[in-house]
Amino acid sequence: MKLLAFVLALLPILWLMLALGVLKKPAFKACPIALAAAILLALTYWKMPVKDCVTGGLEGVAMAIWPVSLVIIAAVFTYNLCIATGSMEKIKKVLTGVSKDRRILLLLIGWGFGGFLEGMAGFGTAVAIPAGILCGLGFSPIPATVACLVANATPTAFGSVGIPTVTLAQLTEISQGSLAWNTTVQLLPLILITPFVMVIIEGKSVRALKGIWPITLASGIAFAVPELLAAKFLGAELPVIIGSVCSMAVTILMARKNPQSREKEYLIGNKKQEEICQESENRITIAEAVKACIPFILIFVFLLLTSSMVPPLHDTLGKIKTVVQIYSGKGGTPYTFTWVATPGVLILLAAVIGGKIQGADISLIGQVFKDTCRQMWKTVVTIMSIMAMAKIMSHSGMIAEIAGMLVTLTGDFYPAAAPFVGAIGTFVTGSGTSANVLFGGLQVETAGSLGLDPCWLAGANTVGATIGKMISPQSIAIGTAATATVGNESKILRKVMKYCAIFIVIAGCVAYAGSRMR
């Protein structure tokens, strides 16, 4: 009976793997079917009361709308508005005016700027935009795409202003700050080695590190340490944003001190592009650069001012909320709608103010917002479906069945496999947030069965989910579209798979070692 319950509980997840990975169905069509399967199983095999099933699903939908979808729409709206006002082009020109060394540009654009875009917007922007810029500068398309996919394998944990981690914390009722800290600690070795891997990919050998390893090391440290501190003291919204900004700043400063590369083979050889870089550097003033970045600056300031670092404002705004009991079953807890001190509202406010400063009128801002909502509706349907499914599976006991069998199969070595589980979730859904929703509860249940720290295993799931981003078919498709390499998806997947495997092994070792020490 236990084996039958395990197999039945897995059916919605197996369907997603089949539909998305083999049948190539879009997520917004596959996920509602998985939700329907979960509802049917919960009502029949697990004998879940209809009222509890409905309210459990509604609890997931409520969480998907506020704050998850709100943050996603707000983040992408900010990015789209910057494109509409022409600010994104100015930001690109500033970045490409720093150096002519391809390796430094890769660190600056693919690693630092890519991390910043992931922290602010996510949903493919961190691969598409940097990869497109790099190809425009004369980089080989396939290595550039692979490098950007690898670069995206650590920031996703705190992408879209921390939404994967925030969502998992809410779903599992784990402290957001503790989860952010545990996740960042496990990501630390991967953050440090990623810049080195990127340079090796670009140079096609370890030789590419010659003459640039100090900048490469500094770029990783400048990302990792601020991210660690931000996770410790600020929570899940700002770690990647702060880390990426610090990494870009350190990379630029070190490149300025050593402006001429001694490794001529790594210089951009296209004379026209060199001239463009030089012209861009002369044309964009500091005032213009600040104006171009003003929405992102305001987001940073608003999130910082309303964080726990400023208790008076944080506590006052936090009181503007509505508490509702949605789930009617045993163990249900009230759900809180925080109306002002939530990232989505703050990002929207920053985007509108920033857009006005950049010269956008209300009609343009309104049109961009409408277009963004139309652009994101499929994503919203996907998230609503998968979060409703996850809640129903959790409340009905399906997740507990899966966790129990995994404990039986792996025993004390389960923590080593925890990141792999998270990676499967992202490979299937294409989203770190969805992977956390899909398997986060399972990790916590398993931790309870093994007597381990649930926060540590939840963090391991997030680490695995962010690693899985590099092999997600959706991410690869975005990368090939941005670099005009459509048709080379399988080639890119083969190249990036080995780096994914290395990262998963490292993450598994860290997760296992950490679980023994806690």
N, C-alpha and C positions, 0 to 999 in steps of 0.2 A: 504493500500500500504506500509506503514511503516513497518508493521509486516512482510509482504512478503519479503521486502528488507532485513530486519534483518535476517530472516530464510535463505534466499539465500546467504547472506554474510557469514553466519556461516557454510555453507555446507563444504568448504574445511577443516575447523577446526574440524567439526563433523566427517568427513571422517577419519582424523588422529586419533581421539579418538577411533573410531570403529576399524580401521585397526590395530593400535598398541596395544590398550587395550583389545580388544575382539577377533579379528581375528588373533592376534599375528603375523602380517606381519612384516618383517624387515623394519626399517625406510628408508633404501635406496631404497626400492621398493614402500613404501606407500607415501613418500613425493613427488616424481615426479607425482604421480596420483593427489595428492592435488594441485600441481602446475598447472596441466592441467585443473583441475576443476576451479581454480581461473582465468585462462586465458579465458576459455569459458564464464564464468559469466561476466568477465570484458568487453569482446567484445560484448556480446549479451545484457544482462540486463542493464549494466551500460554504454553501447555505447561508450566505450573507443576506440579512434582511434588505428588502428593496429600498426602504427609506435610508438605511445606512449607506447603501451603495450609491444612491443618488446624491446624498449630502457629501459623501466622501469625494465623489467626482467633482461636485461643485466647489469643494474646498480647493482642489487642485486647479480648477479653472480660475477661481478668484486669485490665487497666488500667481498664476500665469499672466493674468491681466495686470495686477497691481502687487508687486512692483516690476515683475520680470519684463513683460512686453513694453511697459512704459519706458523702462531704461533703454531697451533696444531701439525703439522708435526714436527716442530723444537723441541717442548717440548717433544714429545714422542720419537723422535730420540735421544735426550739427555739421556733420561731414558734408552732406549734400548742399547745405546753405553756404559753406565755405567754397564749394565748387561754383555755385551760382554767382557769388560775389567776386570770383576770380582770386580769392585769397589763397586757395590751395596751390595755384600756379606759382605764386610768390614764395610760398613755403618751400616748394620744390626747388626753385631757383636758389634760394638761400642755402639749402642743403648741398646742392651740386656745385656750389662755388668754393668749397672748402679745400679740395685736393684733386689732383689728377691721378693719384694712385688708386687703381681699381680696388685694392684690398681695403683701403681706408674708406672709400666710398661705400663699399659693401657693408662695413661695420656701421657706418653712419646711417645709411639709408635702409639697408636690409635688417639690421639689428636694432639700432636705436630708434629710428623713425618708425620702423615696422612695429616695434614694441609699443611706441606711443599711440599709433593708430589702433592697435589691438586694445590697449587700455581705454581709449576713448570711444571707439566705435565697434571694433571686432567684425564678425560676420564677413570675413574674406578681404576686408580693406587692407589688413596687415600683410597680405600676400599680393593682392592685385596691384596696389599702388607702388610699393617699393620695387616689385619685379618689373613693372612697366617703366618706371624711371630708370632702372639699371639697364634695361634693354635699349632705352632711348639714348643712353650714354655709350652704347657700343658693347655692352656685355653680351656674352653668348647666352641665348635664351634659356636653354635647358639647365645649365649649371646655375644660372641666376634664379630660376624657378625653384630648383632643388634647395638652394641656399636659403631662400626666403621661407620655404616650407619648414626647413629645420629651425630657422630663427623663430618661427611661430609656435614651436613646440614647448616653450616655457611661459610666455606671457598669457596664454589663453586662460590660465587659472584665475586671473584677475581681469579678464577682458570685459569690454562694455561696462567699465566702471565697477568691476568686481562681481558682476552678476552671477557667474557660475558658483563662486564661493558663497556669496550672500544667499543664493537660492538653496544650496545644500544645507547651510546653517539653519535656515527657516524650516526646511523640510524635515530635518533630523532633530531640530530643537537643540542644536549644539551652539555654544557661544561663538558668534561670528569672529570675534577677535582671536579666540583660541584656535579656531579652524584656520584662519588666515596665517597664524604663526606656524602651526604644524605643517601646513602646506608649503610655506616658503622654506622652512628648514629642509624639507625633503627635496625641494627644487634646487637648493643651493649648488650642489655639485654640477647639476646640468646647466645652470645659468653660467657657471664659470667656464665650462668646456665648449659651450655652443659657439662663441666667437671663433675659437680655434678651428672647430669643425667647418664653419662657414668659409674661412680663409683657405683651408685645405681643399674644399670643394671648388672654389674659384680657381685656385692655382693647380688643381689636379694632382697635388702631392704635398707632403709635409714640407718640402723645400719652399713652398710659398710663404711660410712663416719667417723665413730669413729676413732680418732687418725690420720686421714689424711686430714680432712677438710681444715686445713691451706694451705697444699700443693695444694689441689684442687682449693681453692680460688685464690691462687697465680698464678696457671697455667692459669686460666681464665683471670685474670687481666693482666698478662704478655703478653697474646695474644691480648686482646682487646685494651689496651692503645696504644701500638706501631702501631697496625693496624689503629687506629683512626688518629694518628699523620701522618702516612705515606699517608693515604688517603687525608688528609688536605694539605700536603706540596709536595707530590710526584705524586699524581694521582692514577690511577687504577692498574698499573702493579705490584707494590711491597707490598701492604698492608698485604696480607696473608703470603707472603714469610717472611717479616720482623717479623710479629706477631708470626708465628710458630717458627722461630728461637729463638726469645726472650722467648717464652713459654718453649721450650725445655731446654734452658740454665737455666732458673729459676727453673724448675722442677728438673734438674740434681743437681744444687747447693743445693737445699733444701733437696733432697734425700741423698746427700753426708753428710750433717750436721746431718741427722738422719738416718744412714744406716740400723739400725736394727728395723724392724717393731715389735711393741708390740702385734699386732693382728696376732697371729700365723696361724689362719685359712686362711689368705689371702696370705701366703707365697707359692711360687712355691714348690710343694711337690715332684716333680720328681728329685731325686738326680742326675741323669745323666744330666738333664737340668741345675741344679745348677752348676755342674762341667763345663759344656759348657760355661755358663755365665762367670764363674771365669777365665777359660782359655782365652776366648775372650778378657776379660778386660786386661789380662797380655800380650796377643800377639799383639794387635793393638796399635802401638805407635802413638803419636800425628802427627808425620810426615806422617805416612801411612794414618791416618784419613784425614788429610788435602789434601793429594794427591787423595784420593778416592772421596773427595767432590769438587775437583778443578773445574769441569765443572759448578756446581751450584754456587760456589763462583764467578767465572768469569761472569756468567749470572747476578748475583747480582751487581757486580762492573760495568759491561757495561751498565746495565739499569740505575744505579744510576748516572754514569758519563754523560749519554746522556739525563737525565731528566731535568726538568726546574730548578733544584737546581744548575746546572752548565750552565748558560745561554750562554756563548761563544760557547761551544761545541754543546749544544742543538740547538742553532739558526743556527750555521754553517751547521751542518748535515741536519737540517730541510729544508734547501734551495735546497737540492738535491731531487727534486720531479718533477712530471709531472701532470699538471692539465688538465683534459679532461671533456668536456660536454657530458655526456652519455644520460641522460633522456631528451627527446625532448619536453615533455609536459609542461604545465603551472606550474610555481613554481619550475622548475628544477634548481638545483644548480650544479656547476662543481664538479667533483669527483677528489680527489687528491691522487696520488700514491706516497707515501713517500718511497724512495728506500733504504735508509741507516738507518735513525733514526727511525726504526720500530722494535718492539720486535722480530719478527720472524727472521730477518736478524741477529740481535745481539745474539739471542739464538743459531742460527746455528754456528756463528763464535766462540762463547764460547764453544760449544760442540766439534767442530773440534780441537781447541787449547787444550782444556781439555783432549780430547781423545789422542792427540799426547803426552802430558805430561805423561799420564797413560801408554804409550807404544803401542798404537794402530797405525798400519801403514795405509797408504792411502787406500790400498785395503780393509782392514777391515772396515774402516770408510765408504767407498763407498758402501760396501755390506750391512752394517747396514742401511744406508740411503735408499738404494733401497728396502730393506725388510720393512722398516717403511712406505714408500710410498705405497707399496702393502698392508700393514696392514691397512692403513688409507683411502684407496680409497672410501670405502663405506661411511665412515664418511664425506668425502669431497662431495660426490654426495648428501648426505642428506642435508648438510649445503647449498650447492649451490641451491638446489631445494627450500628449505624453505625460504631462503633469497630472492630469485627471487619472490616467492609467496607473501611474506610479502610486498615487494616493489610494486608489481602490485595491491595488495589489498589496500595499502595505497594511491597510486596515483589515483586509479579508484574511490575511495570514499567508498569502502566496509568497511574499518575499521571505518570510520566516522559513517556509519549506525549502526554498532555494538555498538559503543561508545554511540551514541544518545539513543538507546534503553536501555542500561544499566543505563544511567543517569535517564531515565524515571522510571525505575523499582526500583532503589535504592535511588535516590535523594541525599540528603546531606550525607547519610551514606555510599556512595560508597567507600570512602577511607578505611573503615574497611574491605571491600571485596577485595580490590586490591591485597593483598598478596595471597589470595585464587586463584585468576585468574592466577597469576604467577606460583603457585604450580601445577595447572592443566596443564599448558604448559609443565613443566618438566616431570610430570607424563606421558604425552602423548608422548613427543619426547625423553625423557631420557637425555636431554641436557639443562643446564641453559642458554647457548648461544641461542639455538633454541627457548626456551621459551621467552627470551627477544625479539628476532626477531619477534616471533609470536604475542606477546601481548604488546610489548613496545610502539608501535605506538598507540594502542588502549588506553593505560593508559594516554598518552600525550593528545590525542584527548579528552578523558573524563575530564581530568583536565581543559582543555580549556573551555569545556561546563559548568563546575561547578565554574569556576573562581578560581581554585586552582593552586598551584605551580606545574607545570608539572614535574620538577626535583624531587620533593618529591614523586609523584605517580610513576614515572619511577623507583625510588629507591625502592618503596614498591613492584613493580613487580619483581625486582631483588631479594629482600628478599624472596618473596614467591617462586620464581624459585629455589633458593638455598635450601629452606626447602623441596620443592617437590622432591629433589634429593634422599631423604632417602626412599621414597616409589616408586621411579621409578623402573619398572620391570627390566630394564637393570642393574641398580645398584645392585638390589637384586640378579640377576642372576650372576653377577660378584662376589658378596660376597659368594654365595653358591659354585661357582666353585673353589674359592680360599681356602675354608675351608672344601671341600669335603662333603658338605651337600646338594648336588643337590637332589631335590625332596621335600625339606622342604621350598620352596619359599613361599607358602601360610602361613605357620606357622610363618615365619620371618615377612611377611607383616602384619599379625595380631598383632604381638608384637610391630612393629615399628610404626604402624598406630596411636596408642594412643599418642606417643611422637610427631608425625607430627601434630596431631590435637591440642595439647597443644601449640606447636610452632606457628601454624597458628593463633590461638586465640590471643596469645601475640603480634605477628606481626601486626594483625589487629587492636588491641587496640592502639599500638604505632603509626601506620599509621594514624588512625583516630585522635588521640590526637594531633599529629604533624601537621596535616592538619588544625586543628582549631587554632593553634598558629601561623600560618605563614601568 
